[in-house]
Every structure is written in C-alpha cells, then in structure tokens.
Amino acid sequence: MYAQIGKPGIKEKFEALFQQEAKKIKSVTE
C-alpha cells in the first residue's frame, strides 16, 4: 500500500477516504 502512494491519484484517494472516515467519527463523537 505504501509503495503506491507515489503514484498519481493514489494519495488523493486516500485523502478522500481519510476525510470521509474523519467526518464519520466526528459525527459519532458529537
């Protein structure tokens, strides 16, 4: 997984996923 981070689009994909998870967690904790 980490080896793919250098490829175009992979980082953005993980950023989007991370943000979605963060929003989920935030809505649960509030």
FENCORKA-V299434 format. One record per residue. RES is the residue in one letter. PHI is phi in whole degrees, -180 to 180 (NA if undefined). OMEGA is omega as a letter, one per 40 degrees, with the letter a starting at -180 (NA if undefined). NEAR is the number of other ideal C-beta (glycine too) atoms within 12 Angstrom. Layout:
((RES;PHI;OMEGA;NEAR) (RES;PHI;OMEGA;NEAR))
//
This chain:
((M;NA;a;11) (Y;-64;a;9) (A;-68;a;7) (Q;-88;a;13) (I;-60;a;14) (G;-72;a;10) (K;-73;a;13) (P;-64;i;9) (G;91;a;12) (I;-65;a;16) (K;-61;i;16) (E;-61;a;14) (K;-62;a;16) (F;-67;i;17) (E;-61;a;14) (A;-63;i;14) (L;-62;a;15) (F;-61;a;14) (Q;-65;i;14) (Q;-62;i;14) (E;-62;a;14) (A;-62;i;14) (K;-64;i;14) (K;-60;a;13) (I;-61;a;12) (K;-63;a;11) (S;-67;i;10) (V;-75;a;9) (T;-77;a;8) (E;-72;NA;7))
//
